[in-house]
Amino acid sequence: MPEWEERWPWDRIQTDKDTREAFLHESQPFVRQVASQASHRPLEWGRDEELSEAFVAFNEAIDNFDPERGVPFLAYARVLIKRRLIDYYRKQRSREALSLDQAEVGVAVEAVLSLHDFQEGVQNRERAAEIREYAQELGKWGLAFADLVEVSPKHRDSRETLLRAARILAQDKDLWQQAGAKGKVPMQALAQRTGIHPKVLERGRKYLLAVAILIANQHDYIYLREYVLPRKGEIKQ
């Protein structure tokens, strides 16, 4: 379980006013980061209306979040913030269209309608951006995105074993710090922690590490997680 989830139990965030306000206050940097990325410019509290919209979306994410679905909260909140900002810009452009003279109406209508295509394409662009960022992160660990197809386990049992090891590696604070300090998987320590033979871990080292990177950075790779990681309950714990 991620450290922030241990500090912020959902039953209290969603029902206790003081806990919710404290969580909202601590989450402001995250809200600002996501909104700035979606707006393609730096945003400042008290100056940019986009942040108010983003904060409303974050609040709605708290209200609607269901931990049992297995989707990380920050990933869910990120999607809701981006969707609300898309709607915000659509409404802004619609208002602008109402104030234009006749010569500009055609251009304005085209701009408003083009947002439909933008909304349909935004997920594809986000997926492409995730792949680029993930490829860069893999490079820091001496891995290449193109190699992952070759190293992916062909047998279900092997895949489940390595997925379990990857989860433990990414979610164990000490193990993941060791991995980051050395730039590689701490095989002996992970073998002791998981009970999996070191030779099995070594054979699946690249796959194991690539998946652990996804899990450790789960809020940054929303779409890639869906393709690579099984849903909650689909692998043995």
C-alpha angles and dihedrals in degrees: 000000000000114000094242091056090054089053095044112044110196097225088063098040092054097042109026115073097204093048091048093050091049090049092048091051093051091046096056094098090054092049091049093048094051093044092048091051091049092047094044092228138075113274128204129205112248093020109059122057090205089074091055089052091047092050091052089052091050090052090051089050089057091050095049102035117120114192091198092069090072095232115130111248096231090051090051092047091049091057093048092049092052093047092051092050090050088054090045093055091044091055092045092054091047090055091048090052091058092058097049125105121244095268091058099043095089093054092046094050091050090051093050094047091047089064088072089062089043092054091050092048100042094084091052090052091048090051091050091049091050091052091051092048092045092050089053091049091049089052090059088060095046094258131125125215091224091059095060096083091056095047097044109114113253096205123069095225092053091047093050091049093052093043090054090049091047092053092051092046094050097042098043104088096206095046093048092049089052090050092050093047094050098033091231143071114284092230101184094045092046091048091054092046095048103030089231117137113257091233090059090050092046093052090053096037098122095045092043093052095043091054093044089056089055092049095045090051096035095143092057098049105050098153099036090055089059092056099041107031126062118234122264111291096019095104131047116263 
